[in-house]
């Protein structure tokens, strides 16, 4: 097997897997590079039936190792941690047809995955998103098939419980997002608040590098007031448009062509249940 050739052929697929495992494009790229280094150390001449699956197994285990250290880093992270967004159609990861569903890469879905244990996350992604068999997943994770079925079942329960929050079609989601954008442009609390569910939560990720709320904010009125405050502080030179982020319409603010903020919503097709604001410049550099 020509490893360099196989890695080049399947790189997009592998980065797509690593990104869903880690929630970071930069860390996903690093994971694939580490996987390639590990693969080079494997015994040569091995009979590999599916090079892509073999490389995916190596990437999965690199990601599991990274998630252990990521847990410690996120415990000391300043403020809420949100996934690194992929801005624009050109940033969609080139993956196989079995994982092209927009939901499988949405920020809302990635946040649900954050609630899972590393093994649950890996098992669920490999089985339900990347369509590997239970036997293959068991081989990837060095677990028996029964244990993998339990991992996938537990993970699936978490995902299904959260699914109503990202159930709308992209078209319906865009309509609500555009109404939200118009309301924000007015800067009027009485226009913004009616769009928010009474139990709405706002997360703002500045990573301690720029001004952002250090804790989640709950409730329509507090969230509405915070949004009004953010709008008052926003740079007048920013331009905000609706763009695709992780396969879903979101608000993207730029200054002189540089992305400064990404705002994503979770809705049920009627109300806004969650607002995710990413302003950490390290997460907006890609």
Backbone bond lengths (Angstrom), bond angles and torsions (degrees), N, CA, C in turn:
res aa  C-N    CA-C-N  psi(-1)  N-CA   C-N-CA  omega(-1)  CA-C   N-CA-C  phi
1 X - - - 1.462 - - 1.530 109.88 -
2 X 1.324 116.41 127.08 1.462 121.98 176.89 1.530 107.70 -84.50
3 X 1.344 116.61 99.42 1.462 120.74 -173.97 1.524 112.86 -60.87
4 X 1.317 116.94 -42.82 1.465 119.97 -178.78 1.526 110.76 -61.03
5 X 1.319 116.13 -42.42 1.458 120.91 179.58 1.526 110.66 -66.00
6 X 1.333 117.00 -44.85 1.463 120.65 -178.59 1.530 111.33 -66.25
7 X 1.329 117.02 -38.98 1.461 119.66 179.39 1.522 110.37 -65.10
8 X 1.327 117.14 -42.40 1.465 120.62 178.62 1.526 110.58 -62.71
9 X 1.332 115.95 -38.81 1.461 121.19 -178.31 1.523 111.89 -67.59
10 X 1.320 116.96 -38.56 1.469 121.03 -172.88 1.528 113.42 -110.48
11 X 1.307 117.35 11.88 1.468 120.09 -173.79 1.535 112.54 -57.46
12 X 1.338 116.99 -46.98 1.462 120.10 -179.62 1.518 112.00 -58.94
13 X 1.325 116.00 -42.20 1.466 121.60 178.65 1.522 110.46 -62.19
14 X 1.314 116.66 -43.74 1.467 121.37 -177.49 1.527 111.35 -69.89
15 X 1.334 117.27 -39.87 1.466 119.93 176.33 1.526 109.70 -64.63
16 X 1.338 116.68 -36.86 1.461 120.33 176.86 1.516 112.20 -60.97
17 X 1.327 116.55 -41.26 1.463 120.93 176.74 1.522 110.36 -65.75
18 X 1.326 116.72 -47.98 1.467 120.83 -177.48 1.527 111.51 -64.79
19 X 1.334 117.29 -36.97 1.466 120.31 179.21 1.527 110.76 -63.45
20 X 1.321 116.56 -42.10 1.466 119.59 179.06 1.529 111.37 -69.25
21 X 1.306 116.72 -29.13 1.462 120.57 177.02 1.523 111.73 -73.11
22 X 1.339 117.25 -36.95 1.463 121.35 -168.98 1.523 114.30 -109.67
23 X 1.334 117.71 -22.39 1.457 120.36 -178.97 1.510 113.71 75.17
24 X 1.322 117.71 14.41 1.463 121.96 -178.32 1.521 109.44 -140.65
25 X 1.327 116.51 125.49 1.465 120.23 178.64 1.521 110.16 -65.70
26 X 1.335 116.73 -43.29 1.464 120.15 -178.98 1.525 110.88 -62.39
27 X 1.338 116.72 -45.19 1.463 120.17 179.50 1.523 110.99 -67.56
28 X 1.329 117.00 -32.23 1.464 120.42 177.96 1.526 110.65 -65.06
29 X 1.326 116.10 -43.10 1.472 119.86 177.60 1.526 110.11 -61.51
30 X 1.329 116.15 -42.58 1.471 120.06 178.78 1.527 111.09 -63.24
31 X 1.342 115.99 -39.26 1.465 120.39 -178.97 1.525 111.15 -63.92
32 X 1.322 116.49 -40.84 1.468 119.97 179.35 1.527 110.46 -66.34
33 X 1.324 117.05 -38.90 1.464 119.88 177.10 1.528 111.17 -64.66
34 X 1.335 116.49 -41.44 1.464 120.51 177.85 1.527 110.37 -65.19
35 X 1.323 116.20 -38.98 1.465 119.99 178.51 1.529 110.51 -62.78
36 X 1.320 116.34 -39.89 1.460 120.32 178.39 1.527 110.44 -63.26
37 X 1.343 115.79 -41.35 1.471 119.84 178.53 1.525 110.64 -63.14
38 X 1.335 116.96 -41.50 1.469 120.44 178.50 1.521 110.51 -66.77
39 X 1.335 115.86 -39.35 1.461 119.73 -178.57 1.522 111.09 -63.22
40 X 1.325 116.20 -35.18 1.467 120.11 179.13 1.523 111.94 -65.19
41 X 1.343 116.36 -24.17 1.461 120.92 -179.34 1.527 112.48 -86.79
42 X 1.336 116.26 -7.76 1.463 120.06 -179.79 1.527 109.74 -70.78
43 X 1.343 117.43 153.78 1.467 120.39 179.20 1.521 111.19 -56.71
44 X 1.304 117.20 133.59 1.463 121.14 179.77 1.519 109.95 -77.73
45 X 1.316 113.85 157.78 1.454 119.29 176.14 1.514 114.02 83.10
46 X 1.324 117.18 6.04 1.465 119.77 179.67 1.525 109.85 -67.91
47 X 1.314 115.91 144.14 1.459 121.50 178.95 1.525 108.19 -83.89
48 X 1.327 117.01 104.84 1.461 122.15 -177.66 1.519 108.58 -108.04
49 X 1.333 116.34 112.77 1.460 120.84 -177.46 1.522 111.33 -70.08
50 X 1.342 116.74 -41.76 1.461 121.57 -179.72 1.526 109.16 -129.49
51 X 1.333 118.18 99.84 1.465 120.21 -179.88 1.526 112.79 -57.04
52 X 1.348 117.13 -38.11 1.462 119.42 -179.23 1.519 110.95 -63.38
53 X 1.329 117.31 -45.63 1.464 120.79 179.42 1.527 110.48 -65.22
54 X 1.322 116.51 -38.78 1.470 120.09 179.62 1.523 110.36 -62.70
55 X 1.333 116.54 -45.18 1.462 120.58 178.35 1.530 111.09 -66.77
56 X 1.334 116.80 -36.46 1.467 120.14 178.30 1.526 110.81 -63.16
57 X 1.325 116.13 -36.45 1.466 119.41 177.33 1.532 110.41 -63.45
58 X 1.327 116.84 -44.15 1.467 120.12 179.84 1.527 110.11 -63.91
59 X 1.334 116.91 -44.58 1.470 121.14 179.27 1.524 110.68 -61.06
60 X 1.321 117.07 -42.59 1.466 120.87 179.71 1.516 110.96 -57.65
61 X 1.309 116.80 -44.91 1.467 119.64 -177.53 1.526 112.39 -72.51
62 X 1.327 117.42 -31.20 1.466 120.02 172.51 1.528 109.35 -63.49
63 X 1.327 116.36 -43.62 1.467 120.67 -179.96 1.527 111.60 -64.35
64 X 1.316 117.59 -39.01 1.469 120.31 177.33 1.520 110.36 -61.08
65 X 1.325 116.76 -40.22 1.469 120.25 176.57 1.527 110.51 -64.29
66 X 1.332 116.65 -41.89 1.464 120.25 -178.95 1.525 111.64 -67.29
67 X 1.326 117.23 -35.28 1.463 120.01 -179.27 1.526 111.77 -64.27
68 X 1.323 116.97 -29.23 1.466 119.79 178.32 1.526 110.40 -64.54
69 X 1.337 116.69 -44.84 1.464 119.57 178.73 1.519 111.31 -76.06
70 X 1.343 116.94 -29.75 1.464 120.41 179.30 1.516 110.87 -64.17
71 X 1.335 117.17 -34.41 1.463 120.57 179.44 1.525 110.43 -59.25
72 X 1.327 116.49 -42.73 1.466 120.55 179.01 1.520 110.96 -66.45
73 X 1.344 116.87 -42.78 1.467 120.55 -179.75 1.521 111.32 -63.62
74 X 1.323 117.06 -39.38 1.461 119.61 -177.23 1.518 112.18 -73.82
75 X 1.332 116.68 -23.80 1.462 119.52 175.81 1.523 110.97 -67.85
76 X 1.327 117.65 -25.88 1.466 121.60 179.57 1.532 111.68 -105.11
77 X 1.327 117.07 5.18 1.463 121.70 179.97 1.525 109.21 -66.56
78 X 1.326 116.80 139.49 1.464 121.12 -178.68 1.526 109.48 -80.21
79 X 1.332 116.24 111.85 1.455 120.94 -179.60 1.518 112.34 81.99
80 X 1.339 117.83 -176.22 1.464 121.80 179.54 1.528 111.71 -63.16
81 X 1.336 116.03 143.03 1.459 122.02 175.65 1.524 108.47 -98.51
82 X 1.331 117.06 126.68 1.462 122.13 175.93 1.527 108.77 -121.71
83 X 1.339 117.72 153.67 1.464 120.06 -179.96 1.530 111.75 -61.82
84 X 1.314 114.97 155.99 1.465 121.02 176.10 1.526 108.93 -74.90
85 X 1.339 118.17 121.47 1.469 119.84 -175.04 1.522 112.93 -77.84
86 X 1.329 115.02 150.87 1.463 121.85 173.70 1.521 106.69 -106.71
87 X 1.315 116.87 107.55 1.463 121.94 -172.18 1.518 111.14 -93.92
88 X 1.338 116.13 127.92 1.451 121.52 173.13 1.514 113.95 91.86
89 X 1.307 115.78 153.74 1.465 122.02 178.95 1.523 111.17 -58.47
90 X 1.331 116.89 -36.56 1.465 120.19 -177.69 1.517 112.32 -67.97
91 X 1.350 116.97 -16.47 1.454 119.69 -177.75 1.527 112.75 -92.88
92 X 1.348 117.41 0.64 1.460 118.20 179.13 1.511 109.32 -68.31
93 X 1.295 114.99 131.83 1.460 119.12 -176.08 1.518 110.28 -67.85
94 X 1.327 118.06 130.50 1.459 121.03 178.85 1.516 110.38 -75.21
95 X 1.325 116.34 100.44 1.456 120.49 -178.67 1.514 109.20 -125.14
96 X 1.320 116.18 175.05 1.443 121.41 -177.18 1.517 112.84 -67.95
97 X 1.327 116.70 163.34 1.456 120.99 -175.94 1.516 112.15 -62.02
98 X 1.319 117.75 -23.19 1.459 119.99 -177.34 1.522 112.55 -72.25
99 X 1.322 118.05 -12.14 1.463 119.57 -179.98 1.524 111.55 -126.51
100 X 1.322 117.53 28.44 1.457 119.85 -178.20 1.521 113.15 -86.75
101 X 1.336 118.61 -7.63 1.450 120.73 177.02 1.520 109.50 -57.47
102 X 1.354 116.21 128.28 1.471 120.36 -175.84 1.517 111.97 -58.43
103 X 1.335 116.81 -33.53 1.460 119.44 -178.18 1.521 111.63 -61.13
104 X 1.324 116.89 -30.34 1.461 120.98 -174.54 1.520 113.38 -72.50
105 X 1.327 117.47 -3.20 1.465 119.52 177.65 1.525 111.05 -132.32
106 X 1.329 117.94 3.33 1.464 120.94 -177.40 1.528 110.93 -64.92
107 X 1.336 116.11 153.75 1.463 120.47 177.17 1.519 110.47 -60.74
108 X 1.344 116.73 -37.52 1.463 120.06 179.27 1.522 110.90 -60.70
109 X 1.337 116.72 -43.19 1.461 121.06 179.55 1.525 110.85 -65.73
110 X 1.333 116.72 -42.41 1.466 120.08 179.30 1.519 111.40 -63.02
111 X 1.324 117.13 -34.71 1.466 120.16 177.99 1.522 111.32 -68.59
112 X 1.328 116.84 -35.12 1.468 119.75 175.04 1.525 109.70 -64.02
113 X 1.328 116.65 -41.28 1.465 120.22 179.57 1.522 111.81 -61.29
114 X 1.340 117.17 -28.56 1.463 120.79 179.30 1.526 111.88 -63.34
115 X 1.327 117.14 -22.16 1.467 120.85 -178.98 1.529 112.14 -80.98
116 X 1.317 116.35 -10.76 1.462 120.76 -176.90 1.521 110.37 -89.80
117 X 1.325 115.27 157.30 1.461 119.13 171.19 1.528 107.76 -70.23
118 X 1.331 118.64 159.07 1.467 119.87 179.11 1.532 113.17 -54.01
119 X 1.329 117.39 -42.77 1.465 119.53 -179.74 1.520 111.77 -67.94
120 X 1.346 117.24 -39.26 1.465 120.00 176.72 1.520 110.32 -62.24
121 X 1.308 115.32 -42.59 1.469 120.63 -179.40 1.526 110.71 -61.75
122 X 1.318 115.80 -47.21 1.462 119.92 -179.50 1.525 111.14 -63.80
123 X 1.326 116.53 -47.59 1.462 120.39 -177.57 1.522 111.21 -61.99
124 X 1.329 116.55 -43.80 1.466 120.48 -178.42 1.528 111.11 -65.25
125 X 1.316 116.55 -46.65 1.462 119.71 -179.47 1.526 111.65 -62.17
126 X 1.321 116.13 -46.54 1.460 119.78 -177.42 1.523 111.74 -64.01
127 X 1.336 116.85 -39.67 1.465 120.29 -176.72 1.532 112.32 -83.06
128 X 1.341 117.14 -51.45 1.458 120.84 -169.63 1.526 113.99 -90.29
129 X 1.311 118.01 -24.36 1.464 120.66 -178.69 1.524 111.25 -104.44
130 X 1.334 116.84 -45.16 1.463 120.24 -177.55 1.524 113.16 -96.93
131 X 1.328 116.49 -0.54 1.468 122.19 167.72 1.527 115.19 64.15
132 X 1.331 117.31 32.78 1.459 119.82 170.91 1.522 109.04 -81.23
133 X 1.311 116.69 151.52 1.462 120.64 178.83 1.524 109.83 -71.74
134 X 1.329 116.14 162.34 1.466 119.80 177.25 1.529 110.47 -59.08
135 X 1.317 116.07 -38.27 1.467 119.50 179.62 1.530 110.94 -64.25
136 X 1.330 116.31 -41.28 1.466 119.81 178.80 1.526 111.03 -65.41
137 X 1.340 116.21 -43.16 1.466 119.89 179.55 1.524 110.20 -62.66
138 X 1.325 116.04 -40.61 1.466 120.15 177.94 1.526 110.62 -59.60
139 X 1.324 115.95 -39.91 1.461 120.25 177.79 1.527 111.11 -66.37
140 X 1.336 116.42 -42.29 1.470 120.97 179.25 1.527 110.99 -58.40
141 X 1.344 115.82 -43.07 1.466 121.42 -171.18 1.520 113.66 -97.29
142 X 1.336 116.62 0.24 1.474 121.37 -178.18 1.528 110.89 55.57
143 X 1.328 115.21 45.14 1.462 122.79 176.90 1.525 108.05 -126.78
144 X 1.338 116.98 161.48 1.457 117.49 175.17 1.530 108.87 -79.43
145 X 1.327 115.60 163.17 1.459 120.88 -173.44 1.522 112.23 -63.43
146 X 1.322 117.48 -36.92 1.466 120.61 179.63 1.528 110.88 -62.48
147 X 1.321 116.28 -41.01 1.471 120.33 179.01 1.522 110.69 -64.66
148 X 1.323 116.71 -38.76 1.462 120.69 179.32 1.524 110.49 -65.75
149 X 1.327 116.52 -40.97 1.471 119.30 178.17 1.529 110.77 -60.36
150 X 1.322 116.81 -38.39 1.464 120.61 177.59 1.521 110.98 -66.40
151 X 1.314 117.15 -42.47 1.464 121.22 178.15 1.527 111.04 -59.96
152 X 1.324 116.16 -46.42 1.465 120.73 -179.04 1.524 110.47 -65.81
153 X 1.327 116.51 -39.40 1.471 120.50 179.95 1.524 111.06 -63.15
154 X 1.327 116.90 -47.60 1.468 120.21 -179.45 1.527 110.98 -63.54
155 X 1.324 115.96 -42.60 1.462 119.58 178.97 1.523 110.76 -63.99
156 X 1.320 115.97 -41.30 1.458 120.39 -179.85 1.511 112.74 -61.40
157 X 1.330 117.09 -35.63 1.461 120.62 177.93 1.523 110.67 -62.59
158 X 1.327 117.02 -42.41 1.472 121.11 177.99 1.531 110.68 -63.71
159 X 1.314 116.49 -44.71 1.464 120.86 -177.35 1.520 110.73 -65.78
160 X 1.331 117.19 -44.62 1.469 120.20 -179.36 1.521 111.59 -64.94
161 X 1.325 116.94 -35.40 1.465 120.42 179.37 1.523 111.13 -64.48
162 X 1.318 116.92 -30.77 1.466 120.91 -177.69 1.521 112.83 -93.23
163 X 1.330 117.91 -14.07 1.464 121.39 -171.66 1.529 115.42 -56.69
164 X 1.344 121.19 -36.33 1.470 118.99 179.58 1.517 113.73 -55.04
165 X 1.317 116.60 -24.25 1.461 118.97 -178.56 1.523 112.74 -74.78
166 X 1.321 118.00 -17.28 1.464 117.24 176.17 1.524 110.12 -130.91
167 X 1.366 114.98 38.38 1.449 121.43 -178.93 1.526 114.97 -78.73
168 X 1.353 121.32 -29.44 1.462 120.26 -175.11 1.525 112.49 -60.45
169 X 1.329 115.32 155.64 1.459 119.89 172.97 1.528 108.64 -69.23
170 X 1.332 117.73 159.24 1.473 118.90 176.19 1.524 112.77 -55.83
171 X 1.349 116.88 -33.51 1.463 120.44 -179.83 1.530 111.23 -66.85
172 X 1.341 116.55 -45.53 1.465 120.30 178.08 1.521 110.59 -66.27
173 X 1.320 115.23 -37.35 1.461 119.76 178.67 1.532 110.35 -63.51
174 X 1.321 116.20 -42.38 1.467 120.23 179.45 1.524 110.99 -61.87
175 X 1.320 117.16 -40.38 1.465 120.43 -179.94 1.529 110.97 -60.16
176 X 1.332 116.55 -45.25 1.465 120.31 179.02 1.524 110.31 -66.38
177 X 1.331 116.31 -41.01 1.462 120.48 179.84 1.525 110.86 -61.43
178 X 1.328 117.09 -41.51 1.462 120.29 -179.87 1.526 111.07 -66.30
179 X 1.330 117.02 -37.87 1.466 119.82 175.30 1.525 110.10 -63.31
180 X 1.328 116.05 -40.14 1.462 121.08 178.51 1.530 110.08 -64.07
181 X 1.330 116.87 -41.30 1.464 121.18 -179.81 1.523 111.10 -63.71
182 X 1.331 116.82 -42.14 1.468 120.99 178.31 1.522 110.25 -63.30
183 X 1.346 115.86 -42.44 1.468 119.95 179.12 1.524 110.66 -62.96
184 X 1.326 116.46 -42.48 1.468 119.86 179.45 1.524 111.17 -65.36
185 X 1.333 116.38 -37.02 1.463 119.91 179.54 1.522 111.22 -62.14
186 X 1.334 116.43 -29.40 1.464 120.28 178.75 1.524 111.63 -73.64
187 X 1.347 115.66 -26.47 1.463 119.97 -178.08 1.508 113.48 67.67
188 X 1.326 116.24 15.91 1.468 121.81 -174.59 1.528 109.78 -101.53
189 X 1.327 116.51 119.12 1.463 121.13 -179.66 1.517 111.74 -57.26
190 X 1.321 117.65 -39.14 1.467 121.28 -177.56 1.523 111.99 -68.83
191 X 1.322 117.56 -16.30 1.465 121.85 176.68 1.525 111.34 -92.24
192 X 1.326 116.41 -33.13 1.465 121.39 -178.07 1.525 112.10 -78.13
193 X 1.331 117.11 -47.11 1.468 121.66 -172.33 1.525 114.07 -57.50
194 X 1.353 120.65 -40.74 1.470 119.55 -179.15 1.524 114.62 -60.74
195 X 1.336 117.47 -19.54 1.464 120.30 179.25 1.524 112.17 -81.77
196 X 1.333 116.53 -13.45 1.458 121.60 -173.99 1.518 111.32 -96.38
197 X 1.328 115.85 136.77 1.465 119.92 172.49 1.523 108.98 -66.52
198 X 1.297 116.83 149.96 1.472 119.63 -176.90 1.522 112.27 -60.51
199 X 1.345 116.96 -25.88 1.469 120.77 -179.91 1.529 112.36 -103.21
200 X 1.319 117.25 21.68 1.466 121.07 -178.40 1.529 110.74 -59.04
201 X 1.338 115.39 148.40 1.465 121.49 175.41 1.520 109.19 -127.29
202 X 1.322 116.14 137.99 1.463 121.82 176.91 1.523 109.19 -113.91
203 X 1.338 115.63 128.05 1.465 122.41 173.60 1.525 108.01 -113.03
204 X 1.301 116.91 135.35 1.463 121.58 179.85 1.525 109.03 -128.42
205 X 1.325 116.85 121.24 1.464 122.79 -175.44 1.526 110.01 -110.30
206 X 1.343 114.87 102.87 1.459 120.26 174.37 1.509 111.90 -109.53
207 X 1.338 116.37 -9.01 1.459 120.96 177.79 1.516 114.45 61.84
208 X 1.334 117.16 17.85 1.456 120.07 -178.16 1.519 113.20 78.15
209 X 1.341 116.91 2.69 1.468 121.03 -176.87 1.523 112.72 -97.49
210 X 1.328 116.19 -28.01 1.462 121.58 176.38 1.521 107.92 -136.64
211 X 1.323 116.64 165.95 1.463 120.78 -177.35 1.529 110.49 -65.19
212 X 1.320 116.44 128.99 1.463 122.52 177.56 1.522 108.27 -162.89
213 X 1.336 116.10 155.04 1.463 120.56 177.92 1.522 109.14 -61.89
214 X 1.323 116.87 132.29 1.464 121.11 -176.58 1.527 112.67 -81.65
215 X 1.335 117.03 -15.59 1.461 121.10 179.61 1.528 109.21 -134.19
216 X 1.341 117.99 154.34 1.463 119.88 175.35 1.527 110.58 -59.87
217 X 1.317 116.36 146.08 1.465 122.55 178.92 1.522 107.90 -112.13
218 X 1.333 117.19 131.77 1.459 122.04 -174.29 1.528 111.35 -116.91
219 X 1.338 115.68 145.57 1.457 121.30 174.60 1.515 112.86 99.12
220 X 1.342 116.13 142.65 1.461 121.25 -174.38 1.526 112.75 -59.79
221 X 1.325 117.50 -46.27 1.466 119.12 -176.62 1.533 112.10 -68.39
222 X 1.356 119.23 -48.94 1.471 118.74 177.46 1.528 113.04 -60.33
223 X 1.338 116.88 -40.47 1.463 119.88 179.67 1.526 110.21 -66.38
224 X 1.332 116.30 -43.77 1.461 119.74 178.48 1.517 111.84 -59.52
225 X 1.329 116.82 -43.64 1.468 120.73 179.95 1.532 111.42 -65.91
226 X 1.338 116.04 -37.62 1.463 118.75 177.86 1.524 110.46 -65.07
227 X 1.332 116.87 -42.20 1.465 120.41 179.22 1.527 110.44 -61.08
228 X 1.329 116.83 -43.38 1.469 120.37 177.97 1.527 110.08 -60.38
229 X 1.338 116.64 -41.71 1.462 120.41 178.33 1.510 112.34 -63.89
230 X 1.336 116.19 -40.95 1.468 120.51 178.16 1.526 110.33 -62.68
231 X 1.336 116.10 -42.18 1.463 120.31 -179.08 1.522 111.53 -63.54
232 X 1.311 116.68 -35.67 1.466 120.24 179.71 1.527 111.39 -67.79
233 X 1.347 115.94 -30.97 1.465 119.89 -178.94 1.527 112.96 -88.75
234 X 1.337 116.69 -11.41 1.464 120.57 -174.95 1.523 111.04 -61.95
235 X 1.311 115.51 144.32 1.462 121.85 179.09 1.526 109.95 -66.24
236 X 1.324 116.20 129.82 1.462 120.91 -178.76 1.523 111.85 -63.62
237 X 1.325 117.36 -20.01 1.455 120.99 -179.09 1.518 114.09 -83.67
238 X 1.327 117.38 -3.04 1.460 120.78 179.68 1.527 110.47 -78.12
239 X 1.316 115.76 141.58 1.462 121.31 171.11 1.523 107.67 -115.70
240 X 1.323 116.24 133.32 1.465 121.28 -175.83 1.517 110.19 -117.93
241 X 1.324 116.38 128.50 1.461 121.93 -179.86 1.526 109.54 -135.33
242 X 1.329 115.15 162.61 1.462 120.96 174.75 1.523 108.42 -85.73
243 X 1.324 116.57 123.28 1.460 121.83 178.55 1.520 109.62 -137.91
244 X 1.322 114.98 164.17 1.455 119.77 176.85 1.522 109.84 -79.38
245 X 1.314 115.51 126.16 1.464 122.25 175.68 1.521 107.36 -128.66
246 X 1.308 116.68 119.95 1.471 121.25 -177.05 1.524 111.59 53.20
247 X 1.330 115.51 39.64 1.454 120.26 175.09 1.509 115.21 83.29
248 X 1.351 118.31 -0.76 1.464 121.38 -177.72 1.525 110.51 -129.47
249 X 1.342 117.37 146.45 1.463 120.07 177.35 1.527 110.94 -61.12
250 X 1.319 116.02 134.02 1.462 122.74 179.04 1.521 108.05 -145.65
251 X 1.322 116.34 171.27 1.459 120.99 175.80 1.524 108.78 -95.84
252 X 1.318 115.99 131.20 1.463 121.61 179.79 1.524 108.41 -124.26
253 X 1.326 116.31 122.21 1.465 121.73 178.67 1.522 109.45 -103.65
254 X 1.332 116.06 131.72 1.463 121.73 179.84 1.523 110.86 -125.63
255 X 1.308 114.46 153.36 1.458 122.09 172.67 1.519 107.30 -131.42
256 X 1.338 116.46 116.65 1.468 121.35 -177.18 1.527 111.32 53.38
257 X 1.332 115.65 39.60 1.454 121.29 177.18 1.511 115.69 83.08
258 X 1.329 117.29 -5.04 1.467 121.61 -179.18 1.526 109.49 -97.63
259 X 1.332 116.92 129.47 1.465 120.65 179.10 1.522 109.48 -68.06
260 X 1.341 115.95 124.91 1.459 121.37 -179.88 1.522 112.57 -109.73
261 X 1.337 116.74 -25.19 1.467 119.44 -178.61 1.516 110.12 -157.17
262 X 1.324 115.26 146.84 1.461 122.80 172.65 1.521 107.40 -127.03
263 X 1.329 116.00 130.32 1.463 121.20 179.17 1.521 108.37 -120.38
264 X 1.324 116.52 118.12 1.452 122.09 177.71 1.514 110.53 -114.12
265 X 1.322 116.17 149.13 1.459 121.61 179.58 1.517 110.51 -119.86
266 X 1.325 116.10 150.48 1.458 122.78 165.39 1.515 106.41 -113.19
267 X 1.326 116.46 130.44 1.458 120.56 -179.10 1.523 110.21 -136.96
268 X 1.330 114.47 165.16 1.464 119.79 173.57 1.520 110.25 -105.99
269 X 1.325 116.29 14.53 1.453 120.97 -177.11 1.514 112.53 96.19
270 X 1.326 116.82 -10.59 1.470 121.75 -179.62 1.522 110.63 -126.78
271 X 1.331 116.10 -57.29 1.460 121.80 -177.22 1.527 111.31 -112.55
272 X 1.321 115.14 159.62 1.460 121.80 173.72 1.522 108.27 -88.79
273 X 1.337 116.52 118.81 1.461 122.27 -178.80 1.523 112.36 -93.57
274 X 1.318 116.63 -27.70 1.460 120.00 -176.97 1.516 109.87 -150.60
275 X 1.328 115.12 145.39 1.459 122.32 176.27 1.525 107.21 -124.39
276 X 1.321 116.90 125.96 1.468 122.25 178.74 1.524 108.36 -115.39
277 X 1.314 116.94 118.06 1.461 121.71 -179.99 1.529 108.55 -114.91
278 X 1.318 116.37 119.50 1.465 121.72 -179.49 1.523 108.38 -112.83
279 X 1.326 115.84 114.70 1.467 121.13 179.59 1.527 111.93 -125.83
280 X 1.327 116.98 0.95 1.464 120.79 176.54 1.530 108.83 -62.86
281 X 1.337 118.49 112.49 1.471 119.88 -175.56 1.524 113.86 -59.04
282 X 1.327 117.65 -27.55 1.465 120.45 179.22 1.521 111.55 -65.98
283 X 1.345 116.86 -26.96 1.459 121.08 -179.22 1.525 112.53 -91.45
284 X 1.324 116.88 -5.25 1.461 120.71 -177.21 1.522 112.07 -111.90
285 X 1.322 116.26 9.75 1.465 120.54 -173.78 1.518 113.44 -83.39
286 X 1.347 118.16 -13.19 1.472 120.43 -174.29 1.519 111.01 -97.65
